[in-house]
Amino acid sequence: MKITRRDLTFLLPLLAATDASAQSSPTPSKTYDYATLDVRVNGANKQRFFFDASTRTGFTVRVHETELAPNQMPHASHHHVHEEMLFLREGTMEITIEGKTSRLGPGGVVYVASNEEHGWQNVGTTPARYFIVALGGG
C-alpha cells in the first residue's frame, strides 16, 4: 500500500492524538474502602462510585455499585459503545438483552456486548445490589 503526502496530512493529527491519549497518566494501583465511598441517592436507589480510570494502555474502566429498590429499573432500556458487566450481589433481577429476558439471583453475572439494547429491573421483594464494570470508551 502506498501512502501519499495527502494521506499523511490526514493521518498525522490522528496519530498525534492517539499517542497523546496513550501517554496520559494512568490510574495507579489503589485500594477502595467501601465504607468511605460517597453515596449518591436517587429516590429509593443508591449508587457508590469506585472509579472511572484509564489503564496504562489508555483503556477506560468504570466501576460502581447500585442498590436498586424492588420493582425499580435504574433507567430505560438503552445501548452504548462500551461493553458492560453486571455482578449481582443480592436480590433478584430480570435482565433483557436484545429482546431476550433472563432472571438472575445472587452470584449471577451479565455481559453486554457493545451496542446491544439492554435493561434490567429488580423483580424481587428486597433491594437488589449489583456491581457494574464498564469496559472501554463511550
FENBELWO-V270271 format. One record per residue. N is the residue number from 1. RES is the residue in one letter. NEAR is the number of other ideal C-beta (glycine too) atoms within 8 Angstrom. D_CENTER is the distance of its C-alpha to the mean C-alpha in Angstrom with 1 decimal. Layout:
# FENBELWO-V270271
N_RES_NEAR_D_CENTER ; N_RES_NEAR_D_CENTER
This chain:
# FENBELWO-V270271
1_M_2_38.2 ; 2_K_3_39.9 ; 3_I_6_38.1 ; 4_T_6_40.1 ; 5_R_5_40.2 ; 6_R_6_38.7 ; 7_D_8_35.7 ; 8_L_9_35.3 ; 9_T_7_35.3 ; 10_F_8_32.1 ; 11_L_9_30.6 ; 12_L_8_31.4 ; 13_P_7_29.3 ; 14_L_8_26.2 ; 15_L_8_27.0 ; 16_A_8_27.5 ; 17_A_8_24.2 ; 18_T_8_22.4 ; 19_D_8_24.4 ; 20_A_8_23.8 ; 21_S_8_20.0 ; 22_A_8_20.3 ; 23_Q_5_22.8 ; 24_S_8_20.8 ; 25_S_4_20.6 ; 26_P_9_17.9 ; 27_T_8_16.7 ; 28_P_4_19.3 ; 29_S_2_19.2 ; 30_K_6_19.0 ; 31_T_3_19.0 ; 32_Y_7_17.3 ; 33_D_6_19.7 ; 34_Y_6_18.3 ; 35_A_4_21.5 ; 36_T_4_21.1 ; 37_L_10_17.7 ; 38_D_5_18.1 ; 39_V_7_17.6 ; 40_R_8_16.8 ; 41_V_6_18.7 ; 42_N_6_18.5 ; 43_G_6_21.5 ; 44_A_4_21.4 ; 45_N_12_17.6 ; 46_K_9_16.3 ; 47_Q_11_13.1 ; 48_R_11_13.1 ; 49_F_10_11.0 ; 50_F_8_11.5 ; 51_F_10_10.6 ; 52_D_6_9.3 ; 53_A_9_11.3 ; 54_S_10_13.0 ; 55_T_10_14.8 ; 56_R_4_18.5 ; 57_T_5_17.9 ; 58_G_10_15.7 ; 59_F_8_12.5 ; 60_T_13_9.4 ; 61_V_12_7.2 ; 62_R_10_5.5 ; 63_V_11_6.4 ; 64_H_10_8.0 ; 65_E_12_10.4 ; 66_T_11_11.8 ; 67_E_10_15.4 ; 68_L_14_16.2 ; 69_A_10_19.9 ; 70_P_9_22.0 ; 71_N_6_22.0 ; 72_Q_11_19.0 ; 73_M_9_16.0 ; 74_P_7_13.2 ; 75_H_5_13.7 ; 76_A_5_15.4 ; 77_S_6_14.4 ; 78_H_8_12.7 ; 79_H_6_11.4 ; 80_H_8_9.7 ; 81_V_7_10.2 ; 82_H_11_7.1 ; 83_E_10_6.7 ; 84_E_13_4.7 ; 85_M_11_6.7 ; 86_L_13_8.3 ; 87_F_9_11.3 ; 88_L_16_14.0 ; 89_R_9_16.2 ; 90_E_8_18.7 ; 91_G_15_19.8 ; 92_T_10_20.0 ; 93_M_17_17.3 ; 94_E_11_18.0 ; 95_I_13_15.4 ; 96_T_11_16.2 ; 97_I_11_15.1 ; 98_E_6_17.5 ; 99_G_6_20.1 ; 100_K_6_20.2 ; 101_T_7_19.8 ; 102_S_8_19.6 ; 103_R_9_20.2 ; 104_L_10_18.7 ; 105_G_8_20.0 ; 106_P_7_19.2 ; 107_G_5_18.0 ; 108_G_9_16.4 ; 109_V_8_13.4 ; 110_V_12_11.5 ; 111_Y_7_10.3 ; 112_V_10_9.6 ; 113_A_6_11.0 ; 114_S_9_10.8 ; 115_N_6_12.6 ; 116_E_9_13.3 ; 117_E_9_14.0 ; 118_H_13_12.5 ; 119_G_11_12.8 ; 120_W_12_13.9 ; 121_Q_9_16.6 ; 122_N_15_18.3 ; 123_V_8_21.6 ; 124_G_9_23.1 ; 125_T_3_25.6 ; 126_T_7_23.7 ; 127_P_10_20.4 ; 128_A_14_17.4 ; 129_R_11_15.2 ; 130_Y_13_11.9 ; 131_F_9_9.2 ; 132_I_12_5.4 ; 133_V_10_4.3 ; 134_A_11_2.1 ; 135_L_10_5.8 ; 136_G_10_8.2 ; 137_G_5_9.3 ; 138_G_6_9.3
